[in-house]
């Protein structure tokens, strides 16, 4: 197995779930995940190793998603997804299919940077240091932002 195949196999699912958490559309997530890995392969020489490869892939994925949004802004209504409810440990609930959909709907309606920080932490399994680095902020900022996002999701789930 080549190094590129190993990167693809190790990170495909994480990149897919990250994009899905942003887009809430499996087709967009599939397309942009493929696009992310194509871009990564084309620019692998530019990867300096200053950060984890997962952080680099997530940055490519995020940029691909935002490019997609800019190109298709007339087709996407980001506020149209209804919200649902439930409580308990959000990080655990996100992996049960029924609860996961509820959390994804709430997450979709969260404002930035809460949505992205929560997605990077839960779906991308990035450390607070890595998340802070992506935003050019401290790991403490990432931690506080994540906990605020989690609290906002909990509040929304109580309303269901």
DSSP file (Angstrom, degrees, kcal/mol; ACC not computed):
  #  RESIDUE AA STRUCTURE BP1 BP2  ACC     N-H-->O    O-->H-N    N-H-->O    O-->H-N    TCO  KAPPA ALPHA  PHI   PSI    X-CA   Y-CA   Z-CA
    1    1 A X              0   0    0      0, 0.0     2,-0.0     0, 0.0     0, 0.0   0.000 360.0 360.0 360.0 131.8    0.0    0.0    0.0
    2    2 A X     >  -     0   0    0      1,-0.1     4,-2.1     4,-0.0     5,-0.1  -0.310 360.0-108.5 -77.4 165.9    1.4    3.4   -1.0
    3    3 A X  H  > S+     0   0    0      1,-0.2     4,-2.3     2,-0.2     5,-0.2   0.877 119.9  52.8 -61.8 -38.6    1.6    6.3    1.5
    4    4 A X  H  > S+     0   0    0      2,-0.2     4,-2.5     1,-0.2    -1,-0.2   0.889 108.3  50.0 -66.3 -39.0   -1.2    8.1   -0.4
    5    5 A X  H  > S+     0   0    0      2,-0.2     4,-2.9     1,-0.2    -1,-0.2   0.893 110.1  51.1 -64.9 -38.6   -3.5    5.0   -0.1
    6    6 A X  H  X S+     0   0    0     -4,-2.1     4,-2.4     2,-0.2    -2,-0.2   0.911 110.2  48.4 -64.8 -43.0   -2.8    4.8    3.6
    7    7 A X  H  X S+     0   0    0     -4,-2.3     4,-2.1     2,-0.2     5,-0.2   0.929 113.3  48.6 -61.3 -45.5   -3.7    8.5    4.1
    8    8 A X  H  X S+     0   0    0     -4,-2.5     4,-2.1     1,-0.2    -2,-0.2   0.942 114.0  45.2 -59.6 -49.7   -6.9    8.0    2.1
    9    9 A X  H  < S+     0   0    0     -4,-2.9     4,-0.3     1,-0.2    -1,-0.2   0.863 116.2  46.5 -65.1 -36.2   -7.8    4.9    4.1
   10   10 A X  H  < S+     0   0    0     -4,-2.4     4,-0.2    -5,-0.2    -1,-0.2   0.819 126.1  24.7 -75.5 -31.1   -7.0    6.5    7.4
   11   11 A X  H  X S+     0   0    0     -4,-2.1     4,-2.6    -5,-0.2     5,-0.3   0.484  90.6  93.8-118.9  -4.5   -8.7    9.8    6.9
   12   12 A X  H  X S+     0   0    0     -4,-2.1     4,-2.8    -5,-0.2     5,-0.2   0.942  91.2  45.9 -56.5 -50.3  -11.5    9.4    4.4
   13   13 A X  H  > S+     0   0    0     -4,-0.3     4,-2.6     1,-0.2     5,-0.2   0.907 113.5  48.8 -62.4 -43.3  -14.2    8.7    7.0
   14   14 A X  H  > S+     0   0    0     -4,-0.2     4,-2.0     2,-0.2    -1,-0.2   0.918 113.6  46.4 -63.7 -43.5  -13.2   11.6    9.2
   15   15 A X  H  X S+     0   0    0     -4,-2.6     4,-2.6     2,-0.2     5,-0.2   0.916 112.4  51.3 -65.3 -42.7  -13.0   14.1    6.2
   16   16 A X  H  X S+     0   0    0     -4,-2.8     4,-2.9    -5,-0.3    -2,-0.2   0.945 112.1  45.3 -58.6 -49.7  -16.4   12.8    5.0
   17   17 A X  H  X S+     0   0    0     -4,-2.6     4,-2.3     1,-0.2    -1,-0.2   0.844 111.2  54.1 -66.2 -32.9  -18.1   13.3    8.4
   18   18 A X  H  X S+     0   0    0     -4,-2.0     4,-1.2    -5,-0.2    -1,-0.2   0.956 113.1  41.5 -64.2 -49.2  -16.5   16.7    8.8
   19   19 A X  H  X S+     0   0    0     -4,-2.6     4,-3.0     1,-0.2     5,-0.3   0.895 113.8  53.5 -66.2 -38.8  -17.9   17.9    5.4
   20   20 A X  H  X S+     0   0    0     -4,-2.9     4,-3.0    -5,-0.2    -1,-0.2   0.895 104.7  55.2 -62.4 -38.1  -21.2   16.2    6.1
   21   21 A X  H  < S+     0   0    0     -4,-2.3    -1,-0.2     1,-0.2    -2,-0.2   0.811 114.5  41.0 -65.1 -28.0  -21.4   18.1    9.4
   22   22 A X  H  < S+     0   0    0     -4,-1.2    -2,-0.2    -3,-0.3    -1,-0.2   0.888 127.5  29.2 -81.8 -42.8  -21.0   21.3    7.5
   23   23 A X  H  < S-     0   0    0     -4,-3.0    -3,-0.2    -5,-0.1    -2,-0.2   0.782  80.1-148.8 -93.1 -29.7  -23.2   20.6    4.6
   24   24 A X     <  +     0   0    0     -4,-3.0     2,-0.4    -5,-0.3    -4,-0.1   0.774  67.4 106.1  60.1  28.0  -25.9   18.2    5.9
   25   25 A X     >  -     0   0    0     -6,-0.2     4,-2.7    -5,-0.1     5,-0.2  -0.962  60.5-155.9-139.5 117.9  -26.0   16.6    2.5
   26   26 A X  H  > S+     0   0    0     -2,-0.4     4,-2.4     1,-0.2     5,-0.2   0.836  95.5  52.7 -66.5 -31.2  -24.4   13.2    1.8
   27   27 A X  H  > S+     0   0    0      2,-0.2     4,-2.6     1,-0.2    -1,-0.2   0.924 111.5  45.0 -69.5 -43.6  -24.0   13.9   -1.9
   28   28 A X  H  > S+     0   0    0      2,-0.2     4,-3.1     1,-0.2     5,-0.3   0.929 113.8  51.3 -62.6 -44.2  -22.2   17.1   -1.3
   29   29 A X  H  X S+     0   0    0     -4,-2.7     4,-2.0     1,-0.2    -2,-0.2   0.905 111.0  47.7 -60.6 -42.2  -20.1   15.4    1.4
   30   30 A X  H  X S+     0   0    0     -4,-2.4     4,-2.1     2,-0.2    -2,-0.2   0.945 115.1  45.0 -63.8 -47.8  -19.2   12.6   -1.0
   31   31 A X  H  X S+     0   0    0     -4,-2.6     4,-2.5     1,-0.2    -2,-0.2   0.933 116.3  44.8 -62.2 -47.2  -18.3   15.0   -3.8
   32   32 A X  H  X S+     0   0    0     -4,-3.1     4,-2.4     2,-0.2    -1,-0.2   0.801 109.5  55.9 -73.1 -27.3  -16.3   17.3   -1.6
   33   33 A X  H  X S+     0   0    0     -4,-2.0     4,-2.0    -5,-0.3    -1,-0.2   0.934 110.5  45.4 -66.2 -44.9  -14.5   14.5    0.2
   34   34 A X  H  X S+     0   0    0     -4,-2.1     4,-2.1     1,-0.2    -2,-0.2   0.932 113.4  49.9 -61.0 -45.1  -13.3   13.2   -3.2
   35   35 A X  H  X S+     0   0    0     -4,-2.5     4,-2.7     1,-0.2    -1,-0.2   0.884 107.2  55.7 -60.7 -39.2  -12.3   16.7   -4.2
   36   36 A X  H  X S+     0   0    0     -4,-2.4     4,-2.3     1,-0.2    -1,-0.2   0.925 109.8  44.6 -59.6 -46.3  -10.4   17.1   -1.0
   37   37 A X  H  X S+     0   0    0     -4,-2.0     4,-2.4     2,-0.2    -1,-0.2   0.840 111.6  52.8 -71.9 -31.9   -8.3   14.1   -1.6
   38   38 A X  H  X S+     0   0    0     -4,-2.1     4,-2.3     2,-0.2    -2,-0.2   0.936 112.0  45.8 -65.1 -45.1   -7.7   15.0   -5.2
   39   39 A X  H  X S+     0   0    0     -4,-2.7     4,-1.6     1,-0.2    -2,-0.2   0.894 112.2  51.9 -62.8 -39.6   -6.5   18.4   -4.1
   40   40 A X  H  < S+     0   0    0     -4,-2.3     4,-0.2    -5,-0.2    -2,-0.2   0.910 109.9  48.3 -64.4 -42.1   -4.4   16.8   -1.4
   41   41 A X  H >< S+     0   0    0     -4,-2.4     3,-0.9     1,-0.2     4,-0.2   0.914 111.9  49.8 -63.6 -42.8   -2.7   14.5   -3.9
   42   42 A X  H 3< S+     0   0    0     -4,-2.3    -1,-0.2     1,-0.2    -2,-0.2   0.790 122.0  33.0 -67.0 -27.3   -2.0   17.3   -6.3
   43   43 A X  T >< S+     0   0    0     -4,-1.6     3,-1.5    -5,-0.2     4,-0.5   0.114  77.0 118.2-118.4  23.3   -0.4   19.4   -3.5
   44   44 A X  G X  S+     0   0    0     -3,-0.9     3,-1.1     1,-0.3    -1,-0.1   0.804  72.8  62.9 -60.6 -28.5    1.2   16.8   -1.3
   45   45 A X  G 3  S+     0   0    0      1,-0.2    -1,-0.3    -4,-0.2    -2,-0.1   0.796  97.7  56.8 -66.6 -26.3    4.6   18.4   -2.0
   46   46 A X  G <  S+     0   0    0     -3,-1.5     2,-0.7     2,-0.0    -1,-0.2   0.587  78.3 106.9 -82.1  -9.3    3.4   21.6   -0.3
   47   47 A X    <   -     0   0    0     -3,-1.1     6,-0.0    -4,-0.5    -3,-0.0  -0.605  49.5-173.8 -72.5 113.7    2.6   19.8    2.9
   48   48 A X        -     0   0    0     -2,-0.7    -1,-0.2     1,-0.0    -3,-0.0   0.610  36.2-120.9 -88.1 -13.5    5.4   21.0    5.2
   49   49 A X  S    S+     0   0    0      2,-0.1     4,-0.1     3,-0.1    -2,-0.1   0.630  72.8 130.3  82.0  13.2    4.5   18.7    8.1
   50   50 A X  S    S+     0   0    0      2,-0.1     2,-0.3     3,-0.0    -3,-0.0   0.707  76.6  22.5 -71.2 -19.0    4.1   21.7   10.5
   51   51 A X  S    S-     0   0    0      1,-0.0    -2,-0.1    82,-0.0     2,-0.0  -0.858 104.5 -71.5-137.4 172.0    0.7   20.3   11.6
   52   52 A X     >  -     0   0    0     -2,-0.3     4,-1.8     1,-0.1     3,-0.4  -0.362  42.8-122.4 -63.0 144.7   -1.0   16.9   11.7
   53   53 A X  H  > S+     0   0    0      1,-0.2     4,-2.7     2,-0.2     5,-0.2   0.825 113.0  59.9 -61.4 -30.1   -2.0   15.6    8.2
   54   54 A X  H  > S+     0   0    0      2,-0.2     4,-2.5     1,-0.2    -1,-0.2   0.904 103.7  49.6 -64.3 -40.8   -5.6   15.4    9.4
   55   55 A X  H  > S+     0   0    0     -3,-0.4     4,-2.1     2,-0.2    -2,-0.2   0.917 111.4  49.8 -62.4 -43.4   -5.5   19.1   10.2
   56   56 A X  H  X S+     0   0    0     -4,-1.8     4,-2.1     2,-0.2    -2,-0.2   0.922 111.7  47.6 -61.8 -45.7   -4.2   19.8    6.7
   57   57 A X  H  X S+     0   0    0     -4,-2.7     4,-2.7     1,-0.2    -2,-0.2   0.893 110.9  51.6 -63.8 -40.2   -6.9   17.6    5.1
   58   58 A X  H  X S+     0   0    0     -4,-2.5     4,-2.9     2,-0.2    -1,-0.2   0.864 107.9  52.3 -65.6 -35.4   -9.6   19.3    7.2
   59   59 A X  H  X S+     0   0    0     -4,-2.1     4,-2.5     2,-0.2    -1,-0.2   0.919 111.0  46.7 -65.9 -42.6   -8.4   22.7    6.1
   60   60 A X  H  X S+     0   0    0     -4,-2.1     4,-2.5     2,-0.2    -2,-0.2   0.927 113.9  49.1 -61.7 -45.0   -8.5   21.6    2.4
   61   61 A X  H  X S+     0   0    0     -4,-2.7     4,-2.5     2,-0.2    -2,-0.2   0.918 110.9  49.3 -61.6 -44.8  -12.0   20.2    3.1
   62   62 A X  H  X S+     0   0    0     -4,-2.9     4,-2.6     1,-0.2     5,-0.2   0.930 112.5  47.5 -61.6 -45.7  -13.2   23.4    4.7
   63   63 A X  H  X S+     0   0    0     -4,-2.5     4,-2.3     1,-0.2    -1,-0.2   0.890 111.6  51.0 -63.7 -38.9  -11.9   25.5    1.9
   64   64 A X  H  X S+     0   0    0     -4,-2.5     4,-2.3     2,-0.2    -1,-0.2   0.907 110.9  49.0 -63.2 -41.5  -13.5   23.2   -0.7
   65   65 A X  H  X S+     0   0    0     -4,-2.5     4,-2.6     2,-0.2    -2,-0.2   0.935 111.8  47.3 -64.6 -46.1  -16.8   23.5    1.2
   66   66 A X  H  X S+     0   0    0     -4,-2.6     4,-2.3     2,-0.2    -1,-0.2   0.866 111.6  51.4 -66.0 -34.8  -16.7   27.2    1.4
   67   67 A X  H  X S+     0   0    0     -4,-2.3     4,-2.2    -5,-0.2    -1,-0.2   0.916 110.1  50.1 -63.6 -42.3  -15.8   27.4   -2.3
   68   68 A X  H  X S+     0   0    0     -4,-2.3     4,-2.1     2,-0.2    -2,-0.2   0.923 109.8  50.5 -60.8 -45.0  -18.8   25.2   -3.0
   69   69 A X  H  < S+     0   0    0     -4,-2.6     4,-0.3     1,-0.2    -2,-0.2   0.919 110.1  49.9 -60.1 -45.1  -21.0   27.5   -1.0
   70   70 A X  H >< S+     0   0    0     -4,-2.3     3,-0.7     1,-0.2    -1,-0.2   0.905 113.7  45.5 -61.8 -40.6  -19.8   30.5   -2.8
   71   71 A X  H 3< S+     0   0    0     -4,-2.2    -1,-0.2     1,-0.2    -2,-0.2   0.817 125.8  30.6 -71.6 -30.4  -20.5   28.9   -6.2
   72   72 A X  T >X S+     0   0    0     -4,-2.1     3,-2.2    -5,-0.2     4,-0.8   0.019  75.7 127.5-118.2  26.8  -23.9   27.5   -5.2
   73   73 A X  T <4 S+     0   0    0     -3,-0.7     3,-0.4    -4,-0.3    -1,-0.1   0.785  72.4  57.9 -60.6 -27.7  -25.1   30.2   -2.8
   74   74 A X  T 34 S+     0   0    0      1,-0.2    -1,-0.3    -3,-0.2    -2,-0.1   0.659 108.2  47.7 -75.3 -13.9  -28.4   30.6   -4.7
   75   75 A X  T <4 S+     0   0    0     -3,-2.2     2,-0.5    -6,-0.2    -1,-0.2   0.582 100.8  73.7 -99.4 -12.0  -29.2   26.9   -4.2
   76   76 A X     <  -     0   0    0     -4,-0.8     2,-0.7    -3,-0.4    -1,-0.1  -0.906  51.1-172.8-115.0 125.0  -28.4   26.5   -0.5
   77   77 A X    >   -     0   0    0     -2,-0.5     3,-1.6     1,-0.1     4,-0.2  -0.901   6.3-171.2-111.2  99.3  -30.6   27.8    2.3
   78   78 A X  T 3  S+     0   0    0     -2,-0.7     3,-0.4     1,-0.3    -1,-0.1   0.663  81.7  53.2 -68.8 -16.4  -28.5   27.2    5.4
   79   79 A X  T 3  S+     0   0    0      1,-0.2    -1,-0.3    -3,-0.1    30,-0.1   0.300  84.9  87.0 -99.7  10.0  -31.4   28.1    7.8
   80   80 A X    <   +     0   0    0     -3,-1.6     2,-0.5     2,-0.1    -1,-0.2   0.546  59.0 101.6 -90.0  -6.4  -34.0   25.8    6.3
   81   81 A X  S    S-     0   0    0     -3,-0.4     2,-0.0    -4,-0.2    28,-0.0  -0.670  70.4-131.8 -82.6 123.7  -33.1   22.6    8.4
   82   82 A X        -     0   0    0     -2,-0.5     2,-0.3     1,-0.1    27,-0.1  -0.334  19.5-125.9 -71.0 156.8  -35.6   22.1   11.2
   83   83 A X        -     0   0    0     23,-0.1     2,-0.2    25,-0.0    20,-0.1  -0.702  23.0-169.5-103.0 156.2  -34.2   21.3   14.7
   84   84 A X        -     0   0    0     18,-0.5     2,-0.3    -2,-0.3    76,-0.2  -0.651  13.9-117.5-130.1-171.7  -35.1   18.4   17.0
   85   85 A X        +     0   0    0     75,-0.3     2,-0.2    -2,-0.2    73,-0.2  -0.827  37.9 119.0-133.7 167.7  -34.4   17.4   20.6
   86   86 A X        -     0   0    0     71,-1.5     2,-0.2    -2,-0.3    73,-0.1  -0.711  32.4-136.7 158.8 172.1  -32.9   15.1   23.2
   87   87 A X        +     0   0    0     -2,-0.2     2,-0.2    71,-0.1    68,-0.0  -0.578  47.0  81.4-131.7-168.0  -30.4   15.2   26.0
   88   88 A X  S    S-     0   0    0     -2,-0.2     2,-0.8     4,-0.0     3,-0.1  -0.606  92.3 -12.5  99.8-158.4  -27.4   13.3   27.5
   89   89 A X    >>  -     0   0    0     -2,-0.2     4,-2.6     1,-0.2     3,-0.6  -0.648  58.4-158.6 -80.2 109.9  -23.8   13.2   26.5
   90   90 A X  H 3> S+     0   0    0     -2,-0.8     4,-2.1     1,-0.3    -1,-0.2   0.882  88.3  56.8 -58.4 -43.6  -23.7   14.8   23.0
   91   91 A X  H 34 S+     0   0    0      1,-0.2    -1,-0.3     2,-0.2     4,-0.2   0.852 113.7  40.5 -60.4 -34.5  -20.4   13.2   22.0
   92   92 A X  H X4 S+     0   0    0     -3,-0.6     3,-1.3     1,-0.2     4,-0.2   0.880 113.1  53.7 -79.5 -39.7  -21.9    9.7   22.6
   93   93 A X  H >< S+     0   0    0     -4,-2.6     3,-1.8     1,-0.3     7,-0.2   0.813  94.4  70.1 -64.1 -29.8  -25.3   10.5   21.1
   94   94 A X  T 3< S+     0   0    0     -4,-2.1    -1,-0.3     1,-0.3    -2,-0.1   0.727  97.1  52.8 -63.7 -19.8  -23.7   11.8   17.9
   95   95 A X  T <  S+     0   0    0     -3,-1.3     2,-0.5    -4,-0.2    -1,-0.3   0.456  88.8  86.2 -98.0  -1.1  -22.8    8.2   17.1
   96   96 A X  S <> S-     0   0    0     -3,-1.8     4,-3.2    -4,-0.2     5,-0.2  -0.872  82.2-131.9 -94.8 133.9  -26.2    6.7   17.5
   97   97 A X  H  > S+     0   0    0     -2,-0.5     4,-1.6     1,-0.2     5,-0.1   0.866  99.7  43.8 -59.1 -44.6  -28.1    7.1   14.2
   98   98 A X  H  > S+     0   0    0      1,-0.2     4,-1.2     2,-0.2    -1,-0.2   0.951 121.0  39.4 -67.2 -48.6  -31.4    8.5   15.5
   99   99 A X  H  > S+     0   0    0      1,-0.2     4,-2.5     2,-0.2     5,-0.2   0.841 109.3  63.5 -69.4 -32.6  -29.8   10.9   18.0
  100  100 A X  H  X S+     0   0    0     -4,-3.2     4,-2.9    -7,-0.2    -1,-0.2   0.907 100.5  51.0 -59.2 -43.4  -27.1   11.7   15.5
  101  101 A X  H  X S+     0   0    0     -4,-1.6     4,-2.2    -5,-0.2    -1,-0.2   0.897 109.7  50.7 -63.7 -39.5  -29.6   13.2   13.0
  102  102 A X  H  X S+     0   0    0     -4,-1.2     4,-2.1     2,-0.2   -18,-0.5   0.940 112.9  45.3 -62.2 -46.8  -31.0   15.4   15.7
  103  103 A X  H  X S+     0   0    0     -4,-2.5     4,-3.3     1,-0.2    -2,-0.2   0.895 110.8  53.7 -65.8 -39.6  -27.6   16.7   16.7
  104  104 A X  H  X S+     0   0    0     -4,-2.9     4,-2.4    -5,-0.2    -1,-0.2   0.890 108.2  50.7 -62.2 -38.6  -26.6   17.2   13.0
  105  105 A X  H  X S+     0   0    0     -4,-2.2     4,-1.0     2,-0.2    -1,-0.2   0.925 114.2  43.2 -65.3 -43.4  -29.7   19.3   12.5
  106  106 A X  H >X S+     0   0    0     -4,-2.1     3,-0.8     1,-0.2     4,-0.5   0.929 113.6  51.8 -65.7 -45.1  -29.0   21.5   15.5
  107  107 A X  H >< S+     0   0    0     -4,-3.3     3,-1.2     1,-0.3    -2,-0.2   0.879 102.8  59.8 -59.2 -39.3  -25.3   21.7   14.6
  108  108 A X  H 3< S+     0   0    0     -4,-2.4    -1,-0.3     1,-0.3    -2,-0.2   0.826 107.0  47.0 -58.5 -32.7  -26.3   22.8   11.1
  109  109 A X  H << S+     0   0    0     -4,-1.0    -1,-0.3    -3,-0.8    -2,-0.2   0.489  88.1 108.9 -91.8  -3.4  -28.1   25.8   12.5
  110  110 A X  S << S-     0   0    0     -3,-1.2     2,-0.1    -4,-0.5     3,-0.0  -0.404  71.4-117.8 -69.1 149.2  -25.3   26.8   14.9
  111  111 A X     >  -     0   0    0     -2,-0.1     4,-1.7     1,-0.1     3,-0.5  -0.442  47.0 -64.2 -81.5 162.3  -23.3   29.9   14.1
  112  112 A X  T  4 S+     0   0    0      1,-0.3    -1,-0.1     2,-0.2     0, 0.0  -0.605 113.7  24.9 -81.0 148.8  -19.6   29.9   13.3
  113  113 A X  T  > S+     0   0    0     -2,-0.2     4,-2.8    -3,-0.0    -1,-0.3  -0.984 118.9  60.6 -88.7   2.6  -17.2   29.3   14.8
  114  114 A X  H  > S+     0   0    0     -3,-0.5     4,-2.5     1,-0.2     5,-0.3   0.910 104.6  50.0 -57.6 -45.3  -19.2   27.0   17.1
  115  115 A X  H  X S+     0   0    0     -4,-1.7     4,-2.2     1,-0.2    -1,-0.2   0.939 115.7  41.2 -59.3 -49.1  -20.3   24.7   14.3
  116  116 A X  H  > S+     0   0    0      2,-0.2     4,-2.8     1,-0.2     5,-0.2   0.907 114.5  50.2 -70.4 -41.7  -16.9   24.2   12.9
  117  117 A X  H  X S+     0   0    0     -4,-2.8     4,-2.1     2,-0.2    -1,-0.2   0.926 112.5  47.9 -63.2 -44.0  -15.1   23.8   16.3
  118  118 A X  H  X S+     0   0    0     -4,-2.5     4,-2.9    -5,-0.3     5,-0.4   0.930 113.7  47.9 -61.8 -44.9  -17.6   21.3   17.5
  119  119 A X  H  X>S+     0   0    0     -4,-2.2     5,-2.0    -5,-0.3     4,-1.7   0.914 111.3  49.6 -62.6 -44.4  -17.3   19.3   14.2
  120  120 A X  H  <5S+     0   0    0     -4,-2.8     6,-2.2     3,-0.2    -1,-0.2   0.888 116.4  42.9 -62.4 -38.5  -13.5   19.4   14.3
  121  121 A X  H  <5S+     0   0    0     -4,-2.1     4,-0.3     4,-0.2    -2,-0.2   0.940 125.6  29.3 -74.1 -48.1  -13.5   18.1   17.8
  122  122 A X  H  <5S+     0   0    0     -4,-2.9    -3,-0.2    -5,-0.2    -2,-0.2   0.939 134.8  24.6 -82.6 -49.6  -16.2   15.4   17.7
  123  123 A X  T  <5S+     0   0    0     -4,-1.7    -3,-0.2    -5,-0.4  -105,-0.2   0.862 130.7  39.9 -86.4 -37.6  -16.0   14.2   14.1
  124  124 A X  S   <S-     0   0    0     -5,-2.0    -3,-0.2  -107,-0.1    -4,-0.2   0.617  93.0-142.6 -86.7 -12.4  -12.4   15.1   13.3
  125  125 A X        +     0   0    0     -6,-0.3    -4,-0.2    -4,-0.3     2,-0.2   0.835  41.8 161.4  53.1  36.8  -11.1   14.1   16.7
  126  126 A X        -     0   0    0     -6,-2.2    -1,-0.2     1,-0.1     2,-0.1  -0.567  40.0-114.8 -85.2 151.5   -8.7   17.0   16.7
  127  127 A X     >  -     0   0    0     -2,-0.2     4,-2.4     1,-0.1     5,-0.2  -0.370  27.4-110.2 -76.1 163.1   -7.1   18.3   19.8
  128  128 A X  H  > S+     0   0    0      1,-0.2     4,-2.9     2,-0.2     5,-0.2   0.862 121.4  56.3 -62.2 -34.3   -7.9   21.7   21.1
  129  129 A X  H  > S+     0   0    0      2,-0.2     4,-2.2     1,-0.2    -1,-0.2   0.927 108.5  46.2 -62.1 -45.0   -4.3   22.7   20.2
  130  130 A X  H  > S+     0   0    0      2,-0.2     4,-2.1     1,-0.2    -2,-0.2   0.905 114.0  47.9 -65.7 -41.5   -4.9   21.6   16.5
  131  131 A X  H  X S+     0   0    0     -4,-2.4     4,-1.7     2,-0.2    -2,-0.2   0.935 111.5  49.9 -64.9 -46.0   -8.3   23.4   16.4
  132  132 A X  H  X>S+     0   0    0     -4,-2.9     5,-3.4     1,-0.2     4,-0.7   0.902 109.4  52.7 -57.6 -41.4   -6.8   26.5   17.8
  133  133 A X  H ><5S+     0   0    0     -4,-2.2     3,-0.7     3,-0.2    -1,-0.2   0.892 104.9  54.7 -61.9 -41.7   -4.0   26.3   15.3
  134  134 A X  H 3<5S+     0   0    0     -4,-2.1    -1,-0.2     1,-0.2    -2,-0.2   0.877 115.6  38.8 -59.1 -38.4   -6.5   26.0   12.4
  135  135 A X  H 3<5S-     0   0    0     -4,-1.7    -1,-0.2    -5,-0.1    -2,-0.2   0.480 112.8-115.8 -91.4  -3.8   -8.1   29.3   13.5
  136  136 A X  T <<5S+     0   0    0     -4,-0.7    -3,-0.2    -3,-0.7     2,-0.2   0.826  81.0 111.7  70.7  30.6   -4.9   31.0   14.5
  137  137 A X  S   <S-     0   0    0     -5,-3.4    -1,-0.3    -6,-0.2     2,-0.1  -0.603  72.4 -81.6-123.8-177.2   -6.1   31.1   18.1
  138  138 A X     >  -     0   0    0     -2,-0.2     4,-1.8     1,-0.1     5,-0.1  -0.419  33.4-116.2 -85.6 163.8   -5.0   29.4   21.4
  139  139 A X  H  > S+     0   0    0      1,-0.2     4,-2.3     2,-0.2     5,-0.1   0.816 118.0  58.5 -67.7 -28.8   -6.0   26.0   22.5
  140  140 A X  H  > S+     0   0    0      2,-0.2     4,-2.7     1,-0.2     5,-0.2   0.907 103.6  51.2 -64.8 -41.7   -7.8   27.6   25.4
  141  141 A X  H  > S+     0   0    0      1,-0.2     4,-2.7     2,-0.2     5,-0.2   0.927 110.7  49.2 -58.8 -45.1  -10.0   29.5   22.9
  142  142 A X  H  X S+     0   0    0     -4,-1.8     4,-2.5     1,-0.2    -2,-0.2   0.905 111.5  49.2 -62.3 -41.9  -10.8   26.3   21.1
  143  143 A X  H  X S+     0   0    0     -4,-2.3     4,-2.3     2,-0.2    -2,-0.2   0.934 113.6  44.8 -63.4 -48.2  -11.7   24.6   24.4
  144  144 A X  H  X S+     0   0    0     -4,-2.7     4,-2.2     2,-0.2    -2,-0.2   0.917 114.0  49.7 -63.6 -44.3  -14.0   27.4   25.5
  145  145 A X  H  X S+     0   0    0     -4,-2.7     4,-2.3    -5,-0.2    -1,-0.2   0.907 110.6  50.6 -62.0 -42.9  -15.6   27.6   22.0
  146  146 A X  H  X S+     0   0    0     -4,-2.5     4,-2.7    -5,-0.2    -2,-0.2   0.934 111.0  47.7 -60.9 -47.3  -16.2   23.9   21.9
  147  147 A X  H  X S+     0   0    0     -4,-2.3     4,-2.2     1,-0.2    -1,-0.2   0.857 111.2  50.9 -66.4 -34.3  -17.8   23.9   25.4
  148  148 A X  H  X S+     0   0    0     -4,-2.2     4,-2.3     2,-0.2    -1,-0.2   0.907 110.9  49.1 -66.7 -40.8  -20.0   26.8   24.4
  149  149 A X  H  X S+     0   0    0     -4,-2.3     4,-2.4     2,-0.2    -2,-0.2   0.932 110.9  50.0 -62.5 -45.5  -21.1   25.0   21.2
  150  150 A X  H  X S+     0   0    0     -4,-2.7     4,-2.5     1,-0.2    -1,-0.2   0.903 110.8  49.5 -61.2 -41.2  -21.9   21.8   23.3
  151  151 A X  H  X S+     0   0    0     -4,-2.2     4,-2.3     2,-0.2    -1,-0.2   0.891 109.2  51.9 -65.6 -38.8  -23.9   23.8   25.7
  152  152 A X  H  X S+     0   0    0     -4,-2.3     4,-2.1     2,-0.2    -2,-0.2   0.906 110.7  48.5 -63.1 -40.9  -25.9   25.5   22.8
  153  153 A X  H  X S+     0   0    0     -4,-2.4     4,-2.5     2,-0.2    -2,-0.2   0.923 110.2  51.4 -65.1 -44.3  -26.6   22.0   21.4
  154  154 A X  H  X S+     0   0    0     -4,-2.5     4,-1.6     1,-0.2   -68,-0.2   0.910 109.4  50.7 -58.1 -43.6  -27.8   20.7   24.8
  155  155 A X  H  X S+     0   0    0     -4,-2.3     4,-0.8     1,-0.2    -1,-0.2   0.916 111.5  47.6 -61.2 -43.9  -30.1   23.7   25.2
  156  156 A X  H >< S+     0   0    0     -4,-2.1     3,-0.7     1,-0.2     4,-0.3   0.885 108.8  54.2 -65.3 -38.2  -31.6   23.1   21.7
  157  157 A X  H >< S+     0   0    0     -4,-2.5   -71,-1.5     1,-0.2     3,-1.2   0.811 100.7  60.3 -69.0 -28.4  -32.0   19.4   22.4
  158  158 A X  H 3< S+     0   0    0     -4,-1.6    -1,-0.2     1,-0.2    -2,-0.2   0.787  96.6  62.0 -66.3 -26.8  -34.0   20.2   25.6
  159  159 A X  T <<        0   0    0     -4,-0.8    -1,-0.2    -3,-0.7    -2,-0.2   0.588 360.0 360.0 -76.4 -10.1  -36.6   22.0   23.5
  160  160 A X    <         0   0    0     -3,-1.2   -75,-0.3    -4,-0.3    -1,-0.2   0.479 360.0 360.0 -86.8 360.0  -37.5   18.8   21.6
